Structure formats: structure tokens, C-alpha cells
């Protein structure tokens, strides 16, 4: 009977599961597995400079490819660093495998150097969380971990003492197999008929669609066109429904549009398609709702749905589209008119001549050079607001840390995107706060010759937090950040750096970056402008006024926000 190391079996099984890259940092409790990785050519090890980057990149890989992302860390500090990226995968419901080293199996429990209670630490984040006790267990436990990650759409953690990887084990008939089969779930006919009755009776239906619409855009649009419904798109689903489609009212919430908010509030039926939108304050009070989702646990979780249908949008929506009569379009036309007015206002913001480069103008320049199949890796903060409002995605793909909303996700996402899709344009859009959180891994992009374009919106502020503090009536505290020459940093890492202080300079930098064969950072100095919500509440207006009064008395002066724009959004 053939003998091989348990580490070799791990590599072979990962290859069988179609894993072709692992993000990680070598260290003394995974050295034996690193040796097995060194001796093979099927799986590429991507050496990152911080384990958080590796876990975020693995999560981004899963979001982009729907294949499991894999990251690797040592025990102790490396394992701790994985947590942020693994929580991102859990909150955004994507499969990730974390192989975590542990001290030698003979030393576990002795409080040895770098030993932590890893099982306890990963208990909350892991949909699977086990420590391997013997080398013979390793292949079967690996299969179980990956299968669970796919089935429960989250991170699986496999903790392995490093000495087990080097132990020789005899090949034997496996107790488990490296396959996962997705279930096909269909709703009951009585629920379909009840939902049909609600849709048939409604005069002003509105659709709120989420990332569950991925791969089902045609079905969503056909359904919306049949019932003449405006479509409001959650941020994670931006681009899945073309931004330029006439039914699309834009995003909802703090970073959304006024037309989307008004469409939701005026509707007499809310159709929640593939979304568990959590911001209850932006949803109507007592409007009947029909919810369709593949995950039964989210039906009625954030909004009291009258009917819940469990299944895939691609199979369910045609049932309605083919069976319903076409509705009148008065409500839809009213929404389209409001959206046109909103777009005209945004275009005026883009077109106006200003001394300093403004965020919306920078977005327009990115739009100008964005390729049809580009991948946009978006960070969180005020940069999210500017992107949601001003960047139109139609055939492009966008990824973001949507539910965890962790700053610093843009660079790992861009690295993962370029590795997975080397022939597609990859652009990272990030604020200076988010980029400086993990910018050390720009050298990873340089090392692996990944020609990503990182556009850093540099206003020397954590501006979203500053606006939130002001909206609460408080004066900003600890929101200023030191300026860094990000272009010089990029050059120091071996990449290319450009500085843009004007719209013309940014346009030139983007043009140059689009043909670069090495990673690029564009340090775009943008004016600090409060990212006003699409719909400003009276409470926010009052609180912002309190901030202005406090600022006036304490400083003797204050910067007046765009009051006219704010009043229009009340």
C-alpha cells in the first residue's frame, strides 16, 4: 500500500477541489506544509505581507469566482490576523477555507510558545471549526471542511499541528469524497399563487433586489418590465442590474438616491428579491411584502413579509412573468421622471468647474476609462457613497465588504481579482484612510506583477466618520489623518505612482495607468465634501445645525455645508 505524507494528501485534495492558489505567510507552525507546497506545481502560493490581507483576498476570490478561497496562517499571531477576513466571508456568505497551523501535537495544551486556544477563538466565525488529532484524519476532515464551507456559505477553519503534515500515512479508501452538490429548492405552489394574488392586486409595486440576483439579471428585468415596477438595488448588487436601465432607481439607504427612497415609500407592494436589506428606517411602515430568497433564514428577518418563497430567482421569476398580465405604467413613469431629475442634478455636480478636484469629478474620469468587463474593488467609507452615486456599472463586476464593511478591503480584493482574471481590467477605488490601513500589501501586487490600478481619494480625512459625528450634532474628533505621498510610496515598492491635483491630471494618470504592465497607485487629491445622504431626515438636518452652532462658538467660524442641496433632499 502506497505511503505519502499527510501534507501531500492535502495538496492533492485541494487540487481535486479545484483550488489553484493559497494566500498566506510562511511561519514556524506551517513549515511542513510549505515544504509540500514547494514540491508541487498545481497550486500557487501567494505570499502576502499580512494575514488579514490573505483572508480578505480569499474572501474576495470566493465572491468573484464562486469557488472556495483558501488562506493559510501560522498559530498564534497569524491566526489572530485572519479573523477580519474570515468574518467578512461569514457576513457576506461566501465559502472560504482557512488552514491554520498549530504547535506540535505533542505540545498542544502546554501553553507553549505562540500557542492559543484556536478552537475557541474561531468558534464564532467558523461554519466548521475543528482541530485535526492524527495525520490519518486529515484528508477526511479537509473534505468535510470544504463541503461545509460550500453548504453553509461561510468560512471553514481546519487547525493542524504542523508535525502531522510530515507524517507518512498509508493510502486507504476514503471515508468522504471531494464533491459538493448544490440542492435545487422550489417553493410550494400555494405560496406561488398567494404571491401572484398580491402582485396582481398591486397598483404600485416596487422591487428591492440584492446580491441574490447574480446570474438572474435577465429574469429580474423581464419581471420588472412585465409588472412595470421600479427597481431599487442594494449596494452589494450594484452592477448586477445595469445602472443605466430605465427601471433602476439606484441604491437605498445612507448612500442611496432620493428617487429610490421615494419609490419604496410610495409603493403599495414591496418585492424583496434576493436581499435581506437590514436598514429598517429606509423601508416603509406597513406595506405588504413578498420575499424570495434561497436562504429560508432571512425570510421576514428584517421586514414582515406576507409571503416567503424559497428558491432561486432564475427559476421562480419566470413563473410570475409568464403568468401575470402587464400592468399600467403610471407609477413607473413617475419614478423614471424623478430618477432623470436626480441624474441631471448629479451631472451638474460632475460638469461644474471647480478650483479643486472633487470626488464626483474623479468618479466621472474613472467612468470614462472603465472597460466593459472591468472589476471594481471598492473600499468602504465616503468613497462608497461617491461610487454608489456617480459610477455607473452595467456589465462590470463590483466587490466590497458589504456586511462587515471593513476598511482596507479594496487592495486585497484587487489582488484577488487580477489573479483570478488576469485579462480583465481591475480598478481599486479607495479612500486614503482605507488604503493606509493595509497598503503594505501593494508590494504583493508588485511581486506577482499584477497590473492593478489603485485610485486613492486623498482628502486627509476619515470623512464618513467626520460626517457622522457632525450629523449627531458633535464636533469632529480624531478624523484628520496625516498626508502621505502615496505616489512616492508606490514607486518605492517597485510600482508606478501618479499624483493628480486636477481633473486633467487625473485623466492623464488614468490613461497612462490603463496601459501599465505593473501595479499603479494614483494619489488623487480631492476636496473634502460631506457625503450627504440621498434622503436627508429632519433629525439629521437639526443635528447638523447643532454641530454648526457649536463649531461657530468654539472656533469663531464654520464651513457651511451645501445647504441648498441638503434642503432639496429633505
HELIX and SHEET records of a PDB file:
HELIX    1   1 UNK A    6  UNK A   16  1                                  11    
HELIX    2   2 UNK A   31  UNK A   38  1                                   8    
HELIX    3   3 UNK A   51  UNK A   65  1                                  15    
HELIX    4   4 UNK A   77  UNK A   92  1                                  16    
HELIX    5   5 UNK A  118  UNK A  121  1                                   4    
HELIX    6   6 UNK A  135  UNK A  137  5                                   3    
HELIX    7   7 UNK A  138  UNK A  152  1                                  15    
HELIX    8   8 UNK A  162  UNK A  165  1                                   4    
HELIX    9   9 UNK A  189  UNK A  201  1                                  13    
HELIX   10  10 UNK A  211  UNK A  213  5                                   3    
HELIX   11  11 UNK A  217  UNK A  227  1                                  11    
HELIX   12  12 UNK A  235  UNK A  237  5                                   3    
HELIX   13  13 UNK A  258  UNK A  266  1                                   9    
HELIX   14  14 UNK A  280  UNK A  282  5                                   3    
HELIX   15  15 UNK A  296  UNK A  298  5                                   3    
HELIX   16  16 UNK A  313  UNK A  323  1                                  11    
HELIX   17  17 UNK A  330  UNK A  351  1                                  22    
HELIX   18  18 UNK A  359  UNK A  369  1                                  11    
HELIX   19  19 UNK A  382  UNK A  390  1                                   9    
HELIX   20  20 UNK A  409  UNK A  420  1                                  12    
HELIX   21  21 UNK A  432  UNK A  438  1                                   7    
HELIX   22  22 UNK A  439  UNK A  441  5                                   3    
HELIX   23  23 UNK A  442  UNK A  447  1                                   6    
HELIX   24  24 UNK A  463  UNK A  471  1                                   9    
HELIX   25  25 UNK A  486  UNK A  493  1                                   8    
HELIX   26  26 UNK A  503  UNK A  513  1                                  11    
HELIX   27  27 UNK A  538  UNK A  555  1                                  18    
HELIX   28  28 UNK A  563  UNK A  568  1                                   6    
SHEET    1   A 2 UNK A   3  UNK A   5  0                                        
SHEET    2   A 2 UNK A 168  UNK A 170 -1                                        
SHEET    1   B 6 UNK A  44  UNK A  47  0                                        
SHEET    2   B 6 UNK A  21  UNK A  24  1                                        
SHEET    3   B 6 UNK A  69  UNK A  73  1                                        
SHEET    4   B 6 UNK A  96  UNK A 102  1                                        
SHEET    5   B 6 UNK A 155  UNK A 161  1                                        
SHEET    6   B 6 UNK A 128  UNK A 132  1                                        
SHEET    1   C 5 UNK A 230  UNK A 233  0                                        
SHEET    2   C 5 UNK A 205  UNK A 209  1                                        
SHEET    3   C 5 UNK A 269  UNK A 273  1                                        
SHEET    4   C 5 UNK A 289  UNK A 293  1                                        
SHEET    5   C 5 UNK A 307  UNK A 310  1                                        
SHEET    1   D 6 UNK A 397  UNK A 399  0                                        
SHEET    2   D 6 UNK A 375  UNK A 378  1                                        
SHEET    3   D 6 UNK A 426  UNK A 431  1                                        
SHEET    4   D 6 UNK A 453  UNK A 458  1                                        
SHEET    5   D 6 UNK A 520  UNK A 525  1                                        
SHEET    6   D 6 UNK A 496  UNK A 500  1                                        
END                                                                             
